[in-house]
């Protein structure tokens, strides 16, 4: 991938001034200039088209809301925007890895391969009893319902992606998720008092 064309100093100053003045056309011009490179940076980190596209949107929202934080003395606008893209992509990658770890732990707990007792460190974490109750309620669900929820909430898959991955009709996935959410809400009704 080639590097984005550097903005002239005058053009960069003009864009920054207009962005600070909340000129949406300036954001559009910057987007047109940098979106392909932001997408490229995000895709290189994530290896996923959809997630990389999500990062592009997040980056330009962040540029719009935080343009006053750009310090021209520390560097030009383009590298600043690309560093935001890299950081947002890394954040998303870390979140994805946490989902995978949680999904794996839940799978192992269900198979009885992980001791469910909390370590002293875990027991001292605020919300640990709620965490345990949620895992117990998930473990009590039928396997198909638990799988659908796990894929949705721990791996971040859409219902369509769950249907594709599991080879299940989309309507069945939707029904399983709706029923599972109702069962969880009922099973965890007593937990609401802990969260108030």
Secondary structure, DSSP 8 states (H G I E B T S, - for coil): --------HHHHHHHHHHHHTT-HHHHHHHHHHHHHHHHHHHHHHH--HHHHHHHHHHHHHHHHHHGGG--GGG--HHHHHHHHHHHHHHHHHHHHHHHHHHHHHHHHHHTT-S--S--HHHHTSTTHHHHHHHHHHHHHS-HHHHHHHHHHHTS---HHHHHHHHT--HHHHHHHHHHHHHHHHHHTGGGHHHH-
